[in-house]
């Protein structure tokens, strides 16, 4: 990724990931409109322990070039509040946030790690993801034999998990369910509601290894959580069917309870901002209105991050 390429992309408004969406000026206009003021709460970037398509600075430059309002930089193993602070110093005019993912390198369900994040310069650590790659549910579904992080036992949340939720509530952070099971996710949301957490989101609820049913997503919404739908790449063979399933679920849950994001940054996939635009345009092609799409990509994520 070169500075020259970035400058050209910003100047020309290139949306390189729109392949697979019918061509034409209207599609470009739709993509431009989709990203104006949009917020992506799920952007992967380097530094990381695996290859990514962009670093945090490049992701922010591209988001600003496309007129976005904010992004959240996510890393499975390293907290990103400090990265968000440094990126903001270089990219004015874009809100950049980070968070902490409670996997093994930060001690799993570790309230001290969450508390520490809140004291970092700038206060840009907003998201607390329950364990993802190291979640007990992820390890079980992946049929791996390795250490994992538990959030519950015998249908009850562990005390350490409740302690993490207490820190989230104390500092008005955002509780994200990560890769825990659908049932565990609901346990977390009930505990969050009990402790007064104001901002909660079910992390890519329909994706493996979570795979929430519509009924479970509806219950999560009643508990005060937003339901996240991530686009990933629109270039894969399964993308049309996946978007169709998402569109149906969004209608049944209600756009007022949903958030769209990209979950991009993987090497070989569309760049985050471009892929996010393609996802929104694909949902529009399935009949979702501009008003509903704006609510899910702009207004709801702003509420989740405390920007409204």
C-alpha positions in Angstrom: 0.0 0.0 0.0 1.8 3.2 -1.2 1.2 6.8 -0.3 0.8 7.4 -4.0 -2.0 4.8 -4.2 -3.7 6.3 -1.2 -3.6 9.8 -2.7 -5.0 8.5 -6.0 -7.8 6.5 -4.2 -8.8 9.5 -2.1 -8.8 11.9 -5.1 -10.7 9.6 -7.4 -13.1 8.0 -4.9 -12.2 4.5 -6.0 -14.4 1.7 -4.7 -12.4 -1.2 -5.7 -14.6 -3.8 -4.0 -17.8 -3.2 -5.9 -17.2 -6.0 -8.3 -20.2 -8.3 -8.2 -22.6 -5.4 -7.9 -24.2 -4.3 -11.2 -22.0 -1.6 -12.8 -23.1 2.0 -13.6 -23.0 5.5 -12.3 -25.9 4.9 -10.0 -23.9 2.2 -8.1 -21.0 4.6 -7.6 -23.5 7.3 -6.4 -25.1 4.7 -4.0 -21.7 3.8 -2.6 -20.6 7.4 -2.2 -23.9 8.2 -0.4 -23.6 5.0 1.7 -20.3 6.0 3.3 -21.0 9.7 3.8 -21.1 10.0 7.6 -20.9 6.2 8.1 -19.4 4.5 11.1 -17.6 1.1 10.8 -17.3 -0.5 14.3 -15.3 -3.5 13.0 -12.0 -2.8 11.2 -9.0 -5.1 11.3 -5.5 -3.6 10.6 -1.8 -4.0 11.4 0.1 -4.0 13.7 -1.1 -7.6 14.1 0.2 -11.1 14.3 -1.2 -11.9 10.9 -1.2 -10.2 7.5 -3.7 -7.5 7.0 -4.5 -5.4 3.9 -4.0 -2.0 5.7 -2.5 -0.6 8.8 -4.5 1.5 11.2 -3.4 4.8 9.7 -4.2 3.7 6.1 -7.6 2.5 7.2 -8.4 5.9 8.7 -7.0 7.8 5.7 -9.3 5.8 3.4 -12.3 6.2 5.7 -11.8 9.9 5.8 -11.3 10.1 2.0 -14.7 8.4 1.6 -16.4 10.9 4.0 -16.9 8.5 6.9 -17.5 9.7 10.4 -15.7 7.1 12.5 -14.1 3.7 12.6 -13.2 1.3 15.4 -9.9 -0.5 15.1 -10.1 -4.1 16.3 -7.4 -6.6 17.1 -8.0 -10.0 18.5 -4.9 -10.0 20.7 -3.7 -6.5 21.2 -5.6 -3.6 22.7 -6.1 -0.8 20.2 -6.9 2.3 22.3 -3.3 3.5 22.0 -3.3 2.9 18.3 -6.5 5.0 18.0 -4.8 7.8 19.9 -1.8 7.8 17.5 -3.9 7.6 14.3 -6.1 10.5 15.4 -2.9 12.7 15.6 -2.4 12.0 11.9 -5.9 11.9 10.6 -8.0 15.0 11.6 -11.7 15.0 10.8 -12.3 11.3 11.6 -13.3 9.8 14.9 -11.1 6.8 15.6 -11.7 4.4 18.5 -10.2 1.2 19.8 -10.9 -1.4 22.4 -9.8 -4.6 24.1 -10.5 -8.2 23.1 -10.5 -10.4 26.2 -8.4 -13.3 24.8 -5.5 -15.1 26.5 -2.8 -12.5 25.9 -4.6 -10.0 28.1 -5.5 -12.6 30.7 -8.9 -13.5 29.4 -11.8 -12.3 31.6 -9.5 -9.7 33.2 -11.2 -6.6 34.7 -7.8 -5.0 35.5 -7.0 -5.0 31.8 -10.2 -3.2 30.9 -9.7 -0.8 33.8 -6.2 0.0 32.5 -7.6 0.7 29.0 -9.8 3.4 30.3 -6.8 5.3 31.7 -4.9 5.5 28.3 -4.3 8.8 26.8 -7.2 10.3 24.9 -9.8 7.9 26.3 -10.5 6.3 22.9 -10.9 2.8 24.1 -14.6 2.3 23.8 -15.2 -1.4 23.0 -14.8 -4.4 25.2 -15.1 -7.6 23.2 -15.6 -10.8 25.1 -13.1 -13.4 24.0 -13.1 -14.2 20.2 -10.4 -16.5 18.8 -9.7 -17.9 22.3 -13.4 -18.2 23.4 -14.3 -21.6 24.7 -17.1 -21.6 22.1 -14.8 -20.8 19.3 -12.3 -23.5 20.3 -15.0 -26.1 20.6 -16.7 -25.3 17.3 -13.3 -25.3 15.6 -12.5 -28.7 17.2 -9.2 -27.4 18.5 -7.3 -28.8 21.5 -5.8 -25.8 23.2 -6.3 -23.4 26.1 -9.4 -21.2 25.9 -11.2 -18.5 27.8 -14.5 -19.3 29.6 -17.2 -16.8 30.4 -19.6 -19.2 32.0 -20.0 -22.6 33.6 -23.1 -24.7 34.0 -25.3 -22.0 32.5 -24.0 -19.3 34.9 -21.6 -16.5 34.2 -18.2 -16.7 36.0 -17.5 -14.1 38.7 -14.6 -12.8 36.6 -17.0 -12.2 33.7 -19.4 -10.3 36.0 -16.4 -8.3 37.2 -15.6 -7.3 33.7 -19.2 -6.3 33.0 -19.0 -4.1 36.2 -16.0 -2.2 34.8 -17.9 -1.7 31.4 -20.8 -0.3 33.3 -18.6 1.9 35.6 -16.9 3.6 32.6 -19.8 3.6 30.2 -18.0 1.4 27.7 -19.5 -0.8 25.0 -20.0 -4.5 25.8 -19.6 -6.7 22.7 -20.3 -10.4 23.0 -17.4 -11.6 20.8 -17.3 -15.3 19.8 -19.1 -16.7 22.8 -22.1 -19.0 22.1 -25.5 -17.6 21.5 -26.8 -18.7 24.9 -23.7 -17.2 26.6 -24.3 -14.0 24.7 -27.8 -13.7 26.1 -26.4 -14.4 29.6 -24.0 -11.5 29.1 -26.7 -9.1 27.9 -28.9 -10.0 30.9 -26.0 -9.3 33.2 -25.2 -6.1 31.4 -28.8 -5.0 31.8 -28.7 -5.9 35.5 -25.5 -3.9 36.1 -26.7 -0.9 34.0 -24.5 -1.2 30.9 -26.0 1.3 28.5 -24.2 0.2 25.3 -24.2 -3.5 24.1 -23.8 -5.2 20.8 -24.0 -8.9 19.7 -20.9 -9.4 17.6 -21.7 -10.7 14.1 -24.7 -12.6 15.5 -25.4 -14.8 12.4 -21.8 -15.8 11.8 -20.0 -18.9 12.9 -19.4 -19.7 15.7 -22.3 -17.7 17.2 -25.1 -18.4 14.8 -28.0 -16.8 16.7 -31.5 -17.6 15.6 -33.9 -14.8 14.8 -35.7 -15.4 18.0 -32.5 -15.1 20.0 -31.6 -11.9 18.1 -35.0 -10.5 18.9 -34.5 -11.4 22.6 -31.1 -9.7 22.5 -32.7 -6.6 21.1 -35.3 -6.6 23.9 -32.4 -6.7 26.4 -31.1 -3.5 24.9 -28.4 -4.7 22.5 -27.8 -3.9 18.9 -27.3 -6.8 16.6 -24.3 -6.6 14.3 -24.3 -7.8 10.7 -20.9 -7.8 9.1 -20.4 -7.7 5.3 -17.0 -9.3 4.8 -16.3 -9.7 1.1 -19.1 -9.3 -1.4 -16.8 -11.1 -4.0 -17.2 -14.6 -2.6 -19.6 -17.1 -4.2 -21.8 -17.3 -1.1 -22.2 -13.5 -0.8 -25.6 -13.2 -2.5 -27.2 -15.9 -0.3 -25.5 -14.5 2.8 -26.8 -11.0 2.1 -30.2 -12.3 1.4 -30.3 -14.1 4.8 -29.0 -10.9 6.5 -31.7 -8.7 4.8 -34.4 -11.1 5.9 -33.2 -11.2 9.5 -32.8 -7.4 9.6 -36.5 -7.0 8.6 -37.6 -9.5 11.3 -35.5 -8.0 14.1 -36.0 -4.4 13.0 -33.4 -2.0 11.6 -33.8 0.1 14.7 -32.0 -2.7 16.6 -29.3 -3.5 14.0 -25.8 -2.2 13.1 -23.9 -2.8 9.9 -20.1 -3.1 9.8 -17.4 -4.5 7.5 -15.3 -6.9 9.6 -12.6 -6.3 6.9 -8.9 -5.8 6.8 -7.9 -9.3 5.9 -5.3 -9.7 3.2 -6.9 -10.6 -0.1 -10.3 -9.2 0.9 -11.7 -5.8 -0.2 -10.3 -2.8 1.7 -12.5 -2.0 4.7 -14.2 1.2 3.4 -14.7 -0.2 0.0 -16.1 -3.5 1.2 -18.4 -1.6 3.7 -19.8 0.4 0.8 -20.4 -2.7 -1.2 -22.2 -4.4 1.7 -24.6 -1.4 2.1 -25.2 -1.2 -1.6 -25.9 -5.0 -1.7 -28.5 -4.6 1.1 -30.1 -1.8 -0.7 -30.4 -4.1 -3.8 -32.4 -6.4 -1.5 -35.0 -3.7 -0.8 -33.8 -2.1 2.4 -34.4 1.7 2.3 -31.8 4.4 2.5 -33.4 5.5 5.7 -33.0 2.1 7.3 -29.5 1.7 5.9 -28.5 5.1 7.4 -30.0 4.1 10.7 -27.9 0.9 10.8 -24.6 2.3 9.4 -24.7 5.9 10.9 -27.2 6.5 13.7 -27.1 3.2 15.6 -23.3 2.9 15.7 -23.1 6.5 16.8 -25.3 5.6 19.8 -23.2 2.6 20.5 -20.0 4.7 20.7 -21.6 7.5 22.7 -21.4 10.0 19.8 -25.1 10.9 20.2 
